[in-house]
Amino acid sequence: MIYLDNAATSWPKPESVYRAVDQTLRFAANPGRGEHRLSRESARLVLQSREAVAGFFGVQDSRHIIFTSGATESINMVIYGLPGLRRVLSVGYEHNSLWRPLEDVARTKNVVVQYITPLGPEGFDWNAYEEALACSPDLVTVTHASNVTGQVHPLAEIAQMARAAGALVLADLSQTAGILELNLAEIEVDFAAFPGHKGLLGPQGIGGLYIRDGSVLRPGRLGGTGGNSASPYMPEQLPDKFEGGTLNVPGIAGLAAGVSFLQQKTLRRVHAHELALRQRLKDGLEALGAVIFGGEGPSVGVLSFNLPGIDSRELAFILDDQYSICVRGGLHCSPRSHQALGTTGAVRVSPGIFNTGEEIDTLLSALEQIKQAAE
C-alpha cells in the first residue's frame, strides 16, 4: 500500500511513537491525582512532554502549551472563550474546524465575521488585508497553509500587522506544525492551534493550544485538575485552567516522541523532502494534462488536481481499489476553498516524511492507465 494522505493523518508513525504510546499505556495513571508512584511518574512524563513541545515551538515557558484533543478543540477554545468578541477577520481558506465555529458565533452571538482570501497568483494582497484590518476586528484568524492547495500564508507579517491594529491573532497550524520551522514567540501570535497526528507524527486524539502570556481566555471545560480540589472554581494558573479532566497521557507521550524524531531529522530536511515530492508530482500531472490546484510561492507538500471527465471521489476509489494507493477526493472539509477554486471536489495528494519518489512515480503511472481507460 502507498499512503499519500498525510494532510489528514500522517502514516506510518516512527517506531519510537508506537513504543512511547504502548509503554505509557502499561503504567499510566492520572497525573497529579495521587501520591503513589504511578501518578508521580505520569505527572513527570506530562511535564517533560510539555517542555519538549514548548521547546519545539520556541516557547520558553511550557505552561503556555495546553494539551487538547487536537486543533479542532484548540480552535473552539479560542472562538468560544474570548470575552467580548464582536468582530473576526478570517484570512485564508478555512478548514471546517475553523469555519463552522465562526459561522456559529456569527449566527448565535451576533459576531461579525469577515472572510478574505488575499493569496493569489501574484502573491499576498497586502492592500486587501489592510482594508480588512481597517474595520477593527477583535480577532484575526489565519489558516497558515491551505489543506487543499498547500499554499502558505506569511504568518509573521500578518500577525504583526494585526497586533498593530489592536487585534488578537489565532493561527491554525494544522498543515504546518512539524513541517515548517515555527518560533511562536518571535511570530507573536496570541493563540496557535496544532494537531499532534499530522506533521508532528503523534497519535490521533492529541494536540495543543499555545496561549501567549497575558492573553485573556475563559476555560470551556471545567473539571478536576488534581490541585486545589476544595475550590468550586477552576484554578487561574496555566496550564491547569484549561486542562480539566484526565489528560491523554499515552497520546502526550506519543506526541513528545514524534517531536523528538523530527528534531533529529530537522524540519528543513523534512520540508525539502516533501517539496521535492510535490514538484515531482506536479511535473508528472502537467504531462498528463491534469488540472492542478496549487499556485506558485511558498507551500507545504499538499497538492490537489483533477483529471478531466473523472469525478475526484471516483478516482480516489479506483486508486485505492485497483492500485492500493491512498489519496483523498472530494471537498477535504474545506468547501470555501473549492468554491474559490471553482471546483466541486478534487483529488488531494499529500506526501509525508516516509514517502519516496518511486511511490510518486507509481501514482503517476496508475493515473496514466486510468486516464487511458477512460478515453
N, C-alpha and C positions, 0 to 999 in steps of 0.2 A: 504494500500500500504506500502511495505517495500522499503525504498530508501537506496541503497548501492553504490552510485556513487559520493561520496563526493570529490574524487580526481578531478572530473570535475567541480562541483559546490556544495558547501555544502547546504544541505536542511534537515529539515527546518531551518530557522533562529531564533535566540532568539526573543522573543516578543519585547524586547527593540529596536532591529534593525528595525523591522516593524514600531514601533511608531516613531522612530527618522526620518525615511525617510518620513513618512506621515506628521508629524508635520512640517518638513522643507519645504516640497512642498507647504505648506499652507502659508508660509511667505517669502520664499527665494527670494531675489533679487540678482543682480550682486554684489558680494563683492568688495569693493574698487572702485566702479563705480559711486559714488554719495555721497552727504552729508545727504541724507534722512535716516530715522531710519531703513528702511528695508535693505538698503545697509550696514549700520553700523552693524546691527545685523548679517547679513550674514558673514561679514568680521570677526566679533568676533567668530562666530561658526567655521569658517575655521581655524582661529588661534588656538583655543582651541583643535580642532581635530588634527591639525598638531602636536601640543605639546604632545597630548596623544599618537599618533602613534610613534613619536620620542622617547618618554619615554619607550614605549613598546619594542623598539629595542635597547635601551641603547644609544641613540644618544642625546647628551647634547644640541646641537644647532639645533632646529627644522627647521631652514631654509634649512637644508641639506636633508629634506624629501620633494620630489617633488611629487605632486599628478598627476597621469596619469589615463588612462582608464583601465590599468591593466598591468600584467607582459609583455605581448607581446609588447605593446608600449614602456615600460621601456627598454626592451632589445634592441629594434630597435634604441632607442635614443642613446644608447652607441655604438652599432656596426657602425651606420652611422655618429655619432657625434664626434668620436675620430679623431683628426687631425693626419696625418702621419701614419695611421695604415698600417702595412706591413705584419705582421705575427701573427696568432692567434693559440693558443693551446686550444682545447676544451676537457674538462675532463668529462666523464660520458655519459650516454645515453640521448642525447638531445631530447627535445620536438621540434616539427616543429617551434615553436615560436623562437627558437634559431638556429636550423639547417638551416632553409630557409634563414634568413638574412646572415648567414655565407656563405652559398653557393652562394648567390647573390653577395656579395662583392668579393668573390673569382673569380666569372665569369666576373663581370663588372669593378672591380677596381684592379684586379691582386693581391689581398691579398692572401697570402699563409695560408691555414687553415689545421692544423694537428689535427686529431681526435685520442684520446686514451680512452680506457675503462679499466683502471687498477684495478678495483674492481672485484675480482674473488672469488672462493670458499676458497682460502687461505688468503683472506683479500686484503688490498690495496697493489699493487705492486709499492713500492716506487722507485725501480730501474728503472722501465719503465718510471715513472714520471720524475725522474732526467734526464734520457736520453733525454726526450722530451724537458725539460727546457734548455738543453744544446744547443738547436737550436735557443735560444734567441728570444722567442716570445715577441711581444709588449703587448699582452693581453692574459691572461688566463681566459677562461670562465669555470665555474663549475656548473654543474647540481647537486644541493645539494642532492636531493633524486630523484630516478627514479620514474616516474609516472606509470611504468609497474610492477616493482618488489618491489618497496618500499625501496630498499636498500639506505642507507645514506652514502655519501662520507665524509671523515674527513676534513671539510671545513677549519677549523682554521689552520691546519698544511699545507694544500695545499696552502692556501693564504700566509702563512709565507714564504714558500719556493719560491713561485712565486715572491713575492716582493723582496726577497733576490737576485733573479736572474735578477731583473730590470724590471719585467713585472707588468702591471696593472692587477687587478683582478675584474671580473664581476661574481657575484653569482646569479644564478636563484633559488629563494627561493619558487617557486610555490607550492611545496609539503611539505614544512617545516614551512613556516610562519604561526604562530598560532598553531603549533603542537610542535615544539622544542623550547627550550629557546635559544634565539639568542641575543647576545650583539655585534652589528656590530662594535662598537668602539674597542672592545677587539679582535674581529676576524681580523680586519684590512683589510677588503676588500675595494676596491676603489669604487665599484658600487654594489648595490644589488637591484634586481628587485623582486617585490612581488605583487600578485593579492589580491584584497580585498574580492573576492567572494568565496574563498576556505576555508582554515583553519581559516582565520580571521573572518569568519561568516558575512561579509558585503554583500551588494547587488552586482549584476553584473555591469560592466561598471566603476569600480573604482579600483585603485591600486596605486602603488607608486614606486619611484626610490630613493634609498639612494645614495647620492653623497658625497664622502669623501672630507674633507676640502683640498683645493689645487688642486683638480682634474681639468683637462682642458677638457672641452666638449663644442662642438658647439650646440646651440639650433636647433632643427629640425623643430620647428613650431613657426612661428613669428606672432605676433598679439598684440592686446590690452592687457594691464595689469592693467590699471587703474591709473598708475603712470607715470610721465614724458611723457605725451601724445604728447608733441610738438616734440619729437625726432623721427627721422625716424628709429632709431636703438633700438633693444631690450636692456633693462637695463642689466647691468652686475651683479647686486646683485641677490643672491638667496632669495626666490625661483622664483621670477618674471621672471628671464632669461629663464626659461623652462616651464612657465605656461601661455603662450599666449592664449587668448580666454577665454570664460566663463567657470568657473570651475563647476564641477558636485557637487553642494553644497548638495543636498539630498543624493547622494552617499557618500560623505565625512562624513556627519553626521551618516549615517548607518555604515560606516567603524569604526568610533570612538565608536559607541555603541557596535559593535562586539568586539573591543579591550577591552572595559570596562568589558564586560561579561566574556571574557577569563581571565582577571586579577583577577576577583572574583573567578573563578573556579581554577585557577593556571594551567600552562601548564604541569607541571609534572603529575597532575591528568588526564589531557586530553590525554597526550601521553600514560600513563599507561593504561587507559581505551581502547584506540584504539589498543594497542599492545595485550591486553588480548583478544579482539575480533578477532584479526588476528590469534593468536595462536589457539583459539577455532575453527576457520575456517580451519586452516591448518591441525589440528588433524583430523577433520571430512573428509577433502578432501583426506588425506592419506588413511583413512579407505575405501573410495570409489574407490581407485585406480586411482585418478586423477593425471595428470602430472602438477606439481606445479612449477611456475617460481617465485622465491623469495628466495635468498640464506640466509645463516645464517648471524649473525652480526647485527649491528645497522640498524634499519629500522623504517619507519612510518607504518601506518595501512594498506597500499596498498598491495594486493596480487593478482596474476594472475594465472590462471590454464586452463587446457583443459581436457575435458572428451574424451577419445579415441573414434574416429568414429563419433563425433558430431562437426560440424562447430561452431566456437565461436559465430558468429553473430546469427546463428540459435538458439543456446542455450540461448543467451541473449533474443531473441524474445520470445521464449517459456516461459521463466521465467516471462517475463512481461505479456504476453498474457494470460497465464493459471494460474499464481500464484501471479500476481501483485507484483513482485519483480524486482526492477530496478537495473541492473548491466550494464556493458558495454563490448561489444565484439569488435573484430577487432584489428586494429593497434594502437589505442589510440594516434594518431598524433605523434607517435614515431617509425617510421619504422626502424631506425638503431637499436633500442632495440630489435625488433623482429628478425631482421637479425642476430644479435649476439646470440640470444636465439635459433635460428633455427626454428622459428615458422612463420606461415603466418597469425597469429592472436591468441588472447587468450581472455578468459573471465576475466575481472578485477572486483574485489570486493574491495571497499574502504569504510569501515565503518567510521562513524563520532561520534561526541560527544553525539548525541542523540540516537544512535543505542544501542540495547541491546543484551545480549547473547541469549535470546529467539528468536530474529529475525535471528541470525546466524543459530540456530538450525532449524528454519523453512526453510531457504535456503537449508541447507544440506538435509533435508527431501525431499524437492522438487527435488533436484539433484538426489537423490536415486531413486525416482519414474521415472524421465526422463531416467535415465540410464537403469532401468529395462524394460521400454517400448521400448527402442532402441535395446535391446538384443534379 
